[in-house]
Amino acid sequence: MSGSPPMPQRRGRSHDVSPRSSLVARFFRRIPVWLWLLAIVVASADFRLLLAGGVAAPFIMVDEVIWAELGRGFADKGEPLVRGVAGPGYSVVYPLVISPAYALFDNLPRAYAAVKLINSVVMSLAAVPAYFLARRVVGQGPALLAALLAIAVPSLAYTGTVMTENVFYPLFLVVALVLVLLLERPTLVRVLLLAGLVALALETRIQAVAIVPAALLAPLVLALFQRRGVRETFSRYRALYGVFVALGLLALVLQLVTGRSTQDLLGAYAPVGSASYGLGNALHYLAWHVEELALYVLVVPFAAAIVLLARARSLAPPLQAFLAALVSFTVCFVPIVAVFASRFSDRIEERNLFYLAPLLVIALLAWVELGAPRPRVLAPVAAGASALLVLLIPFDRFLTTSAISDTLMLLPWWSLQDHVGSGWVRPAALALALALAAAFLFVPRRYTVALPLLVFALWVLAVKPIWWGTHGFEHFARGSLFQGIRTVKTDWIDRTLPSGAEAAFIWTGRTDRLTVSENEFFNRDVGPVYYVASPTPGGLPETRIHIDRVTGAVTLPGHRPVLSRYVIADSSFEPDGKALARDNGWGITLWRVNPPLISAVRIDGLFPSDTWSGKNVTWIRRRCTPGLLLVSVSSDPSLFAAPQTIVAHTNGGKSTQVRLAPNGQAVLKVPLAPAPATGRCRVDFTVTPTAVPARVSPENTDRRVLGAHFNRFLYQPGAGR
């Protein structure tokens, strides 16, 4: 009997489960924090790099061109250059960060891939300051969850773009961490560290100017939480106020001594300081930005933050310091961004506010760790108000192409609208907001850790429409590339030009402006940009040229000749030279010319910076030899219900015509023969019928007499003989 096994056996095996589970838990707890953080950063960087590989070309214009140019300037010349012009007034930290990509790779498509690798690593590093910031108010496990959530925000999609967000996001979280530490214990070292970080942030993104008032406001907010008097607060934080005031006065003195205005401190954004703003419009944008922020964080963190703030005086000092920083950043960032948007962008600038999302998520984790307090009146009010904010968003106004670059959390709703119609977007938003509010109110306390996991899951679901949706990054990037370059190799200019050569780009305004932006982004050898009628949008350095109507001589201001040996232009500008390579999709051609530059072709009858013609168009070729002129034309079904006829008469007396359907395209093939006396070829086109848009559509204000789109002219000497 003594050798009999103990009873019961099943119970004995069931007791073994707990020690094994405990063993697994102890194993994970023994993994050092640095290893967890490393795993999070590496996994995030790998995932983001995989996604970024699907972004074929830059599409946030002209921002991405500017930052790439600055990075190339540092790599090539050791200074910030945009189209060879120094000191354009832009921030320099991000260009310095990506400059190694341009130093390592002469091939710009490869450098572009390397930039996205740098972006993926740098932006994923946001997990580190997010962890240490959360660690001030929650335990190690929730803090690691905060790190995970910090790299799950939808705006990490910007790793696929050449944008300053990639550096500013982790840097902002470092600034927030140092500010919280300073609020807890205001030593001079921490004050100087914060001041240095603010300076670094300002050289990363001028929006960082909002950090200054936030840092000065935070001690006063904390004093309110801790019932501390104003005099005592200023005494306790005298180093902070003293250092920041001294630095501010020093900056003003330097501006005065150098003869510059205070607005010049904003660099390239100086016009923001002198612009006029409408109060009513600014208030509307303020409300819309707050509403979209609630949508971005998915209601629950917003509600948790409201509850914590209402009870702030009863909370522990570290959490009070964190909440003071959260309030200060929100109060300073949101109005500045909203006012800017009301005047300069007319959109919700989510990409200037998503930095606040990790702070709100940490507030949610702190609320969970406190036992998820739900005061009887306050909790429903907080949840209801947060849900109501989402409902108030004017989706019909902001579901536009601007959302693709600036308001990523609207893209899932745009995709939904494509499937169910615009009438269902607001009810769907209401349903989601109410469900999230209900989760905040009714999930049992022991399971409230599921709430931050729910936010994480919904952010992960947003990846699909943001990256791969009809209005997502990949689709829009491919569209931008198609609008700019249609050759197989995006670096076709660099592949054609001899080593050390440079080609000037002649912008006539008759093709998409992306033909300039995309080609200079992917080709090192694109040099100065010259424009004929009006510059490309974006305010980058460009020079106007004048084309003499009689001789075709092309001159710069001061009647200086253009001495470029190579030029790039669309088919409406044809120099006297030899075509070396051509993007057949757009008719963009790389030419070798004999300086000084002369235009061999004159086109009359097209509207400035447009492909629309009037009733008559004239094409003249100087120094012409017998050949063929191919003219690509198209119509517009919104103006013409019946076919049009285009007749071409040459100076040789021959005529050619084509019938053009309202939604069709056609190519006229016109035989050419030079006039013996002048050596010129002349073709006169007549379009019938014509239309005036304002007469066809009452809401249209265009009163021009329009014929057809003359999309491309291609002169082929010797052809057709």
MOGITA-V410135 format. One record per residue. RES is the residue in one small letter. D_LAST is the distance of its C-alpha to the last C-alpha in Angstrom with 2 decimals. Layout:
# MOGITA-V410135
res:RES d_last:D_LAST
res:RES d_last:D_LAST
This chain:
# MOGITA-V410135
res:m d_last:115.17
res:s d_last:114.42
res:g d_last:111.30
res:s d_last:109.93
res:p d_last:106.62
res:p d_last:106.74
res:m d_last:106.22
res:p d_last:103.83
res:q d_last:100.95
res:r d_last:98.19
res:r d_last:99.48
res:g d_last:99.36
res:r d_last:95.70
res:s d_last:94.86
res:h d_last:96.45
res:d d_last:94.05
res:v d_last:91.05
res:s d_last:92.05
res:p d_last:92.45
res:r d_last:89.06
res:s d_last:87.39
res:s d_last:89.25
res:l d_last:88.09
res:v d_last:84.43
res:a d_last:84.94
res:r d_last:86.64
res:f d_last:83.81
res:f d_last:81.19
res:r d_last:83.47
res:r d_last:83.77
res:i d_last:80.03
res:p d_last:79.73
res:v d_last:77.95
res:w d_last:75.49
res:l d_last:74.35
res:w d_last:73.87
res:l d_last:71.85
res:l d_last:69.77
res:a d_last:69.04
res:i d_last:68.06
res:v d_last:65.75
res:v d_last:64.08
res:a d_last:63.64
res:s d_last:62.21
res:a d_last:59.82
res:d d_last:58.56
res:f d_last:58.11
res:r d_last:56.40
res:l d_last:54.03
res:l d_last:53.12
res:l d_last:52.35
res:a d_last:50.52
res:g d_last:48.14
res:g d_last:46.64
res:v d_last:45.66
res:a d_last:42.01
res:a d_last:41.65
res:p d_last:43.67
res:f d_last:44.02
res:i d_last:46.89
res:m d_last:45.03
res:v d_last:45.35
res:d d_last:48.57
res:e d_last:47.19
res:v d_last:44.69
res:i d_last:47.61
res:w d_last:49.94
res:a d_last:47.31
res:e d_last:46.43
res:l d_last:50.15
res:g d_last:50.68
res:r d_last:47.88
res:g d_last:49.43
res:f d_last:52.77
res:a d_last:51.27
res:d d_last:49.12
res:k d_last:51.13
res:g d_last:54.50
res:e d_last:54.26
res:p d_last:52.93
res:l d_last:49.44
res:v d_last:46.95
res:r d_last:43.55
res:g d_last:45.42
res:v d_last:47.98
res:a d_last:51.61
res:g d_last:54.52
res:p d_last:52.83
res:g d_last:56.18
res:y d_last:55.53
res:s d_last:58.00
res:v d_last:57.64
res:v d_last:59.54
res:y d_last:56.85
res:p d_last:54.14
res:l d_last:56.64
res:v d_last:57.29
res:i d_last:53.65
res:s d_last:52.74
res:p d_last:53.62
res:a d_last:50.69
res:y d_last:48.30
res:a d_last:50.28
res:l d_last:50.15
res:f d_last:46.48
res:d d_last:43.51
res:n d_last:41.34
res:l d_last:41.71
res:p d_last:41.31
res:r d_last:44.23
res:a d_last:46.14
res:y d_last:45.70
res:a d_last:47.29
res:a d_last:50.08
res:v d_last:50.72
res:k d_last:51.29
res:l d_last:53.71
res:i d_last:55.61
res:n d_last:55.68
res:s d_last:57.08
res:v d_last:59.87
res:v d_last:60.81
res:m d_last:60.91
res:s d_last:62.86
res:l d_last:65.44
res:a d_last:66.58
res:a d_last:68.83
res:v d_last:71.09
res:p d_last:72.16
res:a d_last:72.29
res:y d_last:74.82
res:f d_last:77.03
res:l d_last:76.87
res:a d_last:77.94
res:r d_last:80.57
res:r d_last:82.42
res:v d_last:83.26
res:v d_last:82.96
res:g d_last:83.75
res:q d_last:81.58
res:g d_last:80.25
res:p d_last:79.12
res:a d_last:77.71
res:l d_last:75.50
res:l d_last:74.42
res:a d_last:73.55
res:a d_last:71.39
res:l d_last:69.61
res:l d_last:69.10
res:a d_last:67.77
res:i d_last:64.80
res:a d_last:64.34
res:v d_last:63.56
res:p d_last:60.24
res:s d_last:58.98
res:l d_last:58.70
res:a d_last:55.25
res:y d_last:54.32
res:t d_last:54.33
res:g d_last:50.71
res:t d_last:49.87
res:v d_last:49.94
res:m d_last:52.82
res:t d_last:56.22
res:e d_last:58.06
res:n d_last:57.96
res:v d_last:60.39
res:f d_last:62.21
res:y d_last:63.49
res:p d_last:65.61
res:l d_last:66.55
res:f d_last:67.84
res:l d_last:70.05
res:v d_last:71.45
res:v d_last:72.25
res:a d_last:73.94
res:l d_last:75.99
res:v d_last:77.17
res:l d_last:78.05
res:v d_last:80.18
res:l d_last:81.90
res:l d_last:82.55
res:l d_last:84.02
res:e d_last:86.34
res:r d_last:87.44
res:p d_last:86.20
res:t d_last:86.44
res:l d_last:84.87
res:v d_last:82.77
res:r d_last:81.25
res:v d_last:80.66
res:l d_last:78.84
res:l d_last:76.83
res:l d_last:75.81
res:a d_last:74.89
res:g d_last:72.72
res:l d_last:70.98
res:v d_last:70.36
res:a d_last:68.77
res:l d_last:66.59
res:a d_last:65.67
res:l d_last:64.75
res:e d_last:62.39
res:t d_last:60.87
res:r d_last:60.51
res:i d_last:61.78
res:q d_last:63.14
res:a d_last:65.94
res:v d_last:67.57
res:a d_last:69.20
res:i d_last:71.12
res:v d_last:73.21
res:p d_last:74.95
res:a d_last:75.21
res:a d_last:77.09
res:l d_last:79.41
res:l d_last:80.01
res:a d_last:80.76
res:p d_last:84.26
res:l d_last:85.29
res:v d_last:84.14
res:l d_last:86.06
res:a d_last:89.08
res:l d_last:88.97
res:f d_last:88.99
res:q d_last:91.83
res:r d_last:93.86
res:r d_last:93.64
res:g d_last:94.20
res:v d_last:91.63
res:r d_last:93.67
res:e d_last:94.13
res:t d_last:90.41
res:f d_last:89.38
res:s d_last:92.02
res:r d_last:90.85
res:y d_last:87.17
res:r d_last:87.77
res:a d_last:85.66
res:l d_last:82.65
res:y d_last:82.99
res:g d_last:83.90
res:v d_last:80.96
res:f d_last:78.39
res:v d_last:79.80
res:a d_last:79.89
res:l d_last:76.28
res:g d_last:75.26
res:l d_last:77.11
res:l d_last:75.61
res:a d_last:72.08
res:l d_last:72.93
res:v d_last:74.46
res:l d_last:71.43
res:q d_last:69.17
res:l d_last:71.44
res:v d_last:71.76
res:t d_last:68.01
res:g d_last:67.52
res:r d_last:65.63
res:s d_last:66.46
res:t d_last:67.71
res:q d_last:64.49
res:d d_last:62.69
res:l d_last:64.54
res:l d_last:62.07
res:g d_last:59.19
res:a d_last:55.79
res:y d_last:57.75
res:a d_last:59.72
res:p d_last:58.48
res:v d_last:60.44
res:g d_last:63.65
res:s d_last:63.01
res:a d_last:61.60
res:s d_last:63.74
res:y d_last:64.60
res:g d_last:65.93
res:l d_last:69.14
res:g d_last:68.63
res:n d_last:65.10
res:a d_last:66.22
res:l d_last:69.10
res:h d_last:66.81
res:y d_last:64.62
res:l d_last:67.75
res:a d_last:68.90
res:w d_last:65.52
res:h d_last:65.39
res:v d_last:68.93
res:e d_last:68.12
res:e d_last:65.04
res:l d_last:67.02
res:a d_last:69.52
res:l d_last:66.74
res:y d_last:65.25
res:v d_last:68.58
res:l d_last:69.30
res:v d_last:72.47
res:v d_last:75.05
res:p d_last:74.88
res:f d_last:74.93
res:a d_last:78.08
res:a d_last:79.73
res:a d_last:79.10
res:i d_last:80.70
res:v d_last:83.78
res:l d_last:84.14
res:l d_last:83.78
res:a d_last:86.45
res:r d_last:88.78
res:a d_last:87.72
res:r d_last:91.20
res:s d_last:92.70
res:l d_last:90.14
res:a d_last:90.42
res:p d_last:89.41
res:p d_last:86.31
res:l d_last:84.92
res:q d_last:85.83
res:a d_last:83.89
res:f d_last:80.85
res:l d_last:81.02
res:a d_last:81.41
res:a d_last:78.17
res:l d_last:76.43
res:v d_last:77.63
res:s d_last:76.72
res:f d_last:73.18
res:t d_last:72.62
res:v d_last:74.19
res:c d_last:72.14
res:f d_last:68.76
res:v d_last:68.32
res:p d_last:68.93
res:i d_last:66.76
res:v d_last:63.83
res:a d_last:64.39
res:v d_last:64.58
res:f d_last:61.40
res:a d_last:59.60
res:s d_last:60.92
res:r d_last:59.21
res:f d_last:56.15
res:s d_last:54.84
res:d d_last:56.30
res:r d_last:56.68
res:i d_last:59.39
res:e d_last:59.03
res:e d_last:60.44
res:r d_last:58.80
res:n d_last:61.16
res:l d_last:64.23
res:f d_last:63.95
res:y d_last:65.87
res:l d_last:68.99
res:a d_last:68.61
res:p d_last:70.35
res:l d_last:73.27
res:l d_last:73.73
res:v d_last:73.53
res:i d_last:76.20
res:a d_last:78.32
res:l d_last:78.02
res:l d_last:79.12
res:a d_last:82.04
res:w d_last:83.03
res:v d_last:83.00
res:e d_last:85.09
res:l d_last:87.60
res:g d_last:88.24
res:a d_last:85.77
res:p d_last:88.14
res:r d_last:87.62
res:p d_last:89.93
res:r d_last:90.82
res:v d_last:89.30
res:l d_last:86.91
res:a d_last:84.93
res:p d_last:83.97
res:v d_last:83.10
res:a d_last:80.89
res:a d_last:79.15
res:g d_last:78.77
res:a d_last:77.44
res:s d_last:74.89
res:a d_last:73.70
res:l d_last:73.61
res:l d_last:71.30
res:v d_last:68.65
res:l d_last:69.07
res:l d_last:68.56
res:i d_last:65.04
res:p d_last:62.58
res:f d_last:60.13
res:d d_last:58.01
res:r d_last:57.39
res:f d_last:56.54
res:l d_last:54.62
res:t d_last:51.30
res:t d_last:48.63
res:s d_last:50.89
res:a d_last:53.30
res:i d_last:50.84
res:s d_last:51.29
res:d d_last:54.73
res:t d_last:56.92
res:l d_last:56.59
res:m d_last:59.68
res:l d_last:58.10
res:l d_last:55.26
res:p d_last:57.50
res:w d_last:58.44
res:w d_last:54.84
res:s d_last:54.17
res:l d_last:57.30
res:q d_last:56.11
res:d d_last:52.89
res:h d_last:55.08
res:v d_last:58.02
res:g d_last:56.94
res:s d_last:57.90
res:g d_last:61.27
res:w d_last:62.55
res:v d_last:61.77
res:r d_last:64.90
res:p d_last:67.27
res:a d_last:65.89
res:a d_last:66.41
res:l d_last:69.92
res:a d_last:70.69
res:l d_last:69.59
res:a d_last:71.46
res:l d_last:74.63
res:a d_last:74.46
res:l d_last:74.19
res:a d_last:77.00
res:a d_last:79.12
res:a d_last:78.50
res:f d_last:79.68
res:l d_last:82.83
res:f d_last:83.79
res:v d_last:82.71
res:p d_last:86.04
res:r d_last:86.80
res:r d_last:86.88
res:y d_last:83.26
res:t d_last:81.78
res:v d_last:79.96
res:a d_last:77.61
res:l d_last:76.43
res:p d_last:74.49
res:l d_last:73.19
res:l d_last:72.03
res:v d_last:70.12
res:f d_last:68.57
res:a d_last:67.57
res:l d_last:65.95
res:w d_last:64.02
res:v d_last:62.76
res:l d_last:61.70
res:a d_last:59.71
res:v d_last:57.50
res:k d_last:55.47
res:p d_last:54.23
res:i d_last:53.89
res:w d_last:51.74
res:w d_last:50.12
res:g d_last:50.49
res:t d_last:47.79
res:h d_last:48.65
res:g d_last:49.51
res:f d_last:48.37
res:e d_last:46.05
res:h d_last:44.16
res:f d_last:43.91
res:a d_last:42.82
res:r d_last:39.97
res:g d_last:38.96
res:s d_last:39.08
res:l d_last:36.94
res:f d_last:34.36
res:q d_last:34.37
res:g d_last:33.81
res:i d_last:31.95
res:r d_last:29.91
res:t d_last:29.03
res:v d_last:31.16
res:k d_last:32.76
res:t d_last:34.31
res:d d_last:34.52
res:w d_last:30.78
res:i d_last:30.96
res:d d_last:33.89
res:r d_last:32.25
res:t d_last:29.22
res:l d_last:30.99
res:p d_last:32.89
res:s d_last:36.66
res:g d_last:38.31
res:a d_last:35.23
res:e d_last:35.25
res:a d_last:32.60
res:a d_last:33.40
res:f d_last:32.52
res:i d_last:31.21
res:w d_last:32.57
res:t d_last:31.12
res:g d_last:33.11
res:r d_last:30.20
res:t d_last:30.55
res:d d_last:33.80
res:r d_last:36.13
res:l d_last:36.46
res:t d_last:33.06
res:v d_last:35.04
res:s d_last:38.34
res:e d_last:37.22
res:n d_last:34.86
res:e d_last:37.57
res:f d_last:40.14
res:f d_last:38.38
res:n d_last:36.85
res:r d_last:39.15
res:d d_last:36.48
res:v d_last:35.73
res:g d_last:37.48
res:p d_last:38.23
res:v d_last:36.97
res:y d_last:35.84
res:y d_last:35.56
res:v d_last:34.03
res:a d_last:36.23
res:s d_last:38.80
res:p d_last:39.74
res:t d_last:39.52
res:p d_last:42.76
res:g d_last:45.53
res:g d_last:46.43
res:l d_last:45.05
res:p d_last:44.46
res:e d_last:41.26
res:t d_last:40.30
res:r d_last:38.69
res:i d_last:35.87
res:h d_last:34.92
res:i d_last:31.41
res:d d_last:31.52
res:r d_last:29.68
res:v d_last:28.84
res:t d_last:28.14
res:g d_last:27.29
res:a d_last:30.06
res:v d_last:31.58
res:t d_last:35.36
res:l d_last:38.35
res:p d_last:41.72
res:g d_last:43.25
res:h d_last:39.87
res:r d_last:39.40
res:p d_last:35.87
res:v d_last:34.41
res:l d_last:34.37
res:s d_last:33.08
res:r d_last:30.87
res:y d_last:29.38
res:v d_last:28.83
res:i d_last:28.23
res:a d_last:26.95
res:d d_last:25.51
res:s d_last:22.14
res:s d_last:23.79
res:f d_last:24.49
res:e d_last:21.67
res:p d_last:23.05
res:d d_last:21.61
res:g d_last:21.41
res:k d_last:20.04
res:a d_last:20.21
res:l d_last:22.64
res:a d_last:23.34
res:r d_last:22.90
res:d d_last:25.16
res:n d_last:22.67
res:g d_last:25.53
res:w d_last:26.08
res:g d_last:22.99
res:i d_last:25.43
res:t d_last:23.75
res:l d_last:25.48
res:w d_last:24.20
res:r d_last:25.30
res:v d_last:25.67
res:n d_last:27.27
res:p d_last:30.42
res:p d_last:31.31
res:l d_last:29.15
res:i d_last:26.82
res:s d_last:25.00
res:a d_last:21.48
res:v d_last:21.33
res:r d_last:23.86
res:i d_last:24.41
res:d d_last:27.08
res:g d_last:28.67
res:l d_last:29.30
res:f d_last:32.94
res:p d_last:34.15
res:s d_last:33.97
res:d d_last:32.55
res:t d_last:29.43
res:w d_last:30.93
res:s d_last:29.51
res:g d_last:31.36
res:k d_last:30.23
res:n d_last:27.53
res:v d_last:25.13
res:t d_last:23.12
res:w d_last:20.43
res:i d_last:19.92
res:r d_last:17.98
res:r d_last:19.56
res:r d_last:17.94
res:c d_last:14.48
res:t d_last:11.22
res:p d_last:7.91
res:g d_last:6.84
res:l d_last:8.60
res:l d_last:12.39
res:l d_last:14.39
res:v d_last:17.92
res:s d_last:20.78
res:v d_last:23.61
res:s d_last:27.02
res:s d_last:30.15
res:d d_last:33.88
res:p d_last:36.25
res:s d_last:39.21
res:l d_last:37.93
res:f d_last:36.04
res:a d_last:37.50
res:a d_last:34.85
res:p d_last:31.05
res:q d_last:29.14
res:t d_last:26.12
res:i d_last:23.52
res:v d_last:21.46
res:a d_last:18.70
res:h d_last:18.35
res:t d_last:15.94
res:n d_last:17.09
res:g d_last:14.74
res:g d_last:17.00
res:k d_last:14.88
res:s d_last:16.65
res:t d_last:16.29
res:q d_last:19.44
res:v d_last:21.04
res:r d_last:24.62
res:l d_last:26.40
res:a d_last:29.65
res:p d_last:32.51
res:n d_last:32.47
res:g d_last:28.83
res:q d_last:25.61
res:a d_last:22.07
res:v d_last:18.55
res:l d_last:16.55
res:k d_last:12.77
res:v d_last:12.02
res:p d_last:8.81
res:l d_last:9.81
res:a d_last:10.50
res:p d_last:13.69
res:a d_last:16.78
res:p d_last:17.80
res:a d_last:21.35
res:t d_last:21.02
res:g d_last:17.73
res:r d_last:17.67
res:c d_last:15.50
res:r d_last:17.81
res:v d_last:17.83
res:d d_last:21.14
res:f d_last:22.19
res:t d_last:25.26
res:v d_last:27.23
res:t d_last:29.87
res:p d_last:32.55
res:t d_last:33.84
res:a d_last:37.08
res:v d_last:39.85
res:p d_last:41.19
res:a d_last:44.73
res:r d_last:44.82
res:v d_last:43.52
res:s d_last:45.92
res:p d_last:49.21
res:e d_last:49.59
res:n d_last:46.22
res:t d_last:46.57
res:d d_last:42.89
res:r d_last:42.60
res:r d_last:38.98
res:v d_last:36.73
res:l d_last:34.12
res:g d_last:30.79
res:a d_last:28.75
res:h d_last:28.07
res:f d_last:24.82
res:n d_last:25.01
res:r d_last:21.90
res:f d_last:18.90
res:l d_last:16.18
res:y d_last:13.67
res:q d_last:10.76
res:p d_last:9.42
res:g d_last:6.26
res:a d_last:5.53
res:g d_last:3.78
res:r d_last:0.00
